[in-house]
């Protein structure tokens, strides 16, 4: 008996395969901006440090907010202090906590997060800069801006969020600018 006839890949274990062409399913999203999402219902808090030791001061503020049971989003450490987003429902707790901590703080209500989704945006040359330029060019008040591998996040007023949505959904940032001849 031949070794080929004893293994798991024996011809007797095979059957005829149906190799007819199957129509493909599109699974990859198109390049460029493909979706804009607005998440309303936030407030923005910006705490300015007064201490000579910014690390200790930041920790004191963050520990106080944590002990008050306040959940933070979009935390940013800045040279001047710390800033973050909080759901609007926590406004009273945030104001009270910051006051009890003796923190110099600015709280802006009626904020939204605009998420501009684009597949592999960091690999698309100039796409992030076109999105940021469009946001700035719209005249929107921008509190925070950040990016991930597939989206740019912009914190702005609720009114400006809808303006940004319209800007990005119009498609003005999806294509690279036309090349100019020299």
C-alpha positions in Angstrom: 0.0 0.0 0.0 1.2 3.5 -0.9 1.7 6.1 1.8 -0.4 8.5 -0.3 -3.4 6.2 0.1 -3.2 6.3 3.9 -3.0 10.1 4.7 -5.8 12.5 5.5 -5.5 14.0 2.0 -6.5 10.8 0.2 -8.3 11.2 -3.1 -11.1 9.0 -1.8 -12.0 11.7 0.7 -12.4 14.4 -1.8 -15.4 15.4 -3.8 -15.9 17.6 -6.9 -15.9 21.3 -6.1 -18.3 23.8 -7.5 -16.0 26.6 -8.7 -18.6 28.8 -10.3 -18.0 32.6 -9.9 -19.8 34.2 -7.0 -20.6 37.9 -7.1 -18.4 39.8 -4.6 -19.7 41.6 -1.5 -18.3 45.0 -1.0 -16.8 45.0 2.5 -14.4 47.9 2.3 -15.7 51.4 2.9 -14.7 54.0 0.3 -11.8 56.3 1.0 -12.4 59.7 2.4 -15.1 60.9 4.7 -17.8 58.3 4.8 -19.9 59.3 7.9 -20.5 62.2 10.2 -21.9 61.7 13.7 -22.9 64.3 16.2 -23.1 63.4 19.9 -24.9 66.2 21.9 -25.3 66.6 25.6 -21.9 67.6 27.0 -20.2 70.4 28.9 -16.6 71.3 28.7 -14.6 72.1 31.8 -11.2 73.8 31.7 -9.3 74.0 35.0 -6.4 76.5 35.2 -3.6 75.6 37.6 -2.3 78.1 40.1 0.2 75.9 41.8 3.9 75.9 41.3 3.7 72.1 41.0 1.3 71.3 38.0 1.5 67.5 38.4 0.3 67.6 42.0 -2.4 70.1 41.2 -3.6 68.1 38.2 -3.7 65.0 40.3 -5.6 66.8 43.1 -8.3 68.0 40.6 -8.6 64.6 38.9 -8.8 62.7 42.2 -11.5 65.1 43.5 -13.5 64.6 40.3 -13.1 60.9 40.6 -14.1 60.8 44.3 -17.3 62.7 43.3 -18.1 59.9 40.9 -17.9 62.1 37.8 -17.0 60.3 34.5 -14.7 62.2 32.2 -14.4 62.1 28.5 -11.9 63.7 26.2 -9.3 64.4 28.9 -6.6 66.8 27.9 -3.5 67.8 29.9 -2.4 71.3 28.9 0.5 73.5 30.0 -2.1 75.7 31.8 -4.0 72.9 33.5 -6.5 70.2 32.5 -9.7 70.1 30.4 -12.4 67.5 29.9 -15.9 66.8 28.8 -18.7 65.6 31.1 -22.3 64.7 30.3 -24.6 67.7 30.8 -26.5 65.8 33.5 -23.4 66.1 35.8 -23.2 69.9 35.5 -24.2 70.5 39.1 -21.8 67.9 40.5 -18.9 69.3 38.3 -19.5 72.9 39.4 -19.8 72.0 43.1 -16.7 69.7 43.0 -14.5 72.3 41.3 -15.7 75.0 43.7 -15.0 72.7 46.7 -11.5 72.1 45.3 -10.9 75.8 45.0 -10.1 75.3 41.3 -10.1 78.2 38.9 -12.4 76.7 36.2 -14.3 77.7 33.1 -17.4 75.5 32.4 -19.0 75.8 29.0 -22.4 74.1 28.5 -24.3 73.0 25.4 -21.4 71.2 23.8 -21.4 68.4 21.2 -18.8 66.0 19.8 -18.6 65.8 16.1 -17.1 62.6 14.8 -15.9 62.7 11.2 -15.3 59.1 10.1 -12.9 58.1 7.3 -11.2 54.7 6.8 -7.5 54.7 7.4 -7.4 58.5 7.5 -3.8 58.6 8.7 -2.8 56.8 5.5 -4.7 59.2 3.2 -2.3 62.1 2.6 -3.7 65.4 3.6 -7.1 64.1 4.7 -6.8 65.1 8.4 -5.6 68.6 7.4 -8.5 69.1 5.0 -11.0 68.1 7.7 -9.3 70.5 10.2 -9.2 73.2 7.6 -12.8 72.8 6.8 -13.8 72.9 10.5 -11.8 76.1 11.0 -13.1 77.6 7.8 -16.7 77.0 8.8 -16.2 79.5 11.6 -17.2 76.9 14.3 -16.0 77.4 17.8 -13.6 74.5 18.5 -12.9 73.6 22.1 -11.0 70.4 21.5 -9.8 68.4 18.5 -8.3 64.9 18.4 -7.9 62.0 16.0 -7.9 58.3 15.9 -7.0 55.9 13.1 -10.4 56.2 11.5 -12.0 59.5 12.7 -11.4 63.1 13.8 -13.3 64.2 17.0 -14.2 67.9 17.4 -15.8 69.4 20.5 -17.9 72.4 19.6 -21.2 74.2 20.5 -24.4 72.4 19.6 -25.2 75.0 17.0 -21.8 74.7 15.4 -22.0 70.9 15.5 -24.9 71.0 13.0 -22.9 73.5 10.8 -19.9 71.1 10.8 -22.2 68.1 10.0 -23.5 70.0 7.0 -20.0 71.0 5.9 -18.6 67.4 6.1 -21.7 65.8 4.6 -21.4 68.1 1.6 -18.3 66.2 0.6 -16.0 69.2 0.5 -13.3 67.3 2.4 -13.4 63.9 0.8 -11.3 64.6 -2.3 -7.8 66.0 -2.4 -7.5 69.5 -3.8 -6.9 69.7 -7.5 -3.3 69.9 -8.5 -2.2 73.2 -9.9 0.1 73.4 -12.9 3.4 75.2 -12.5 
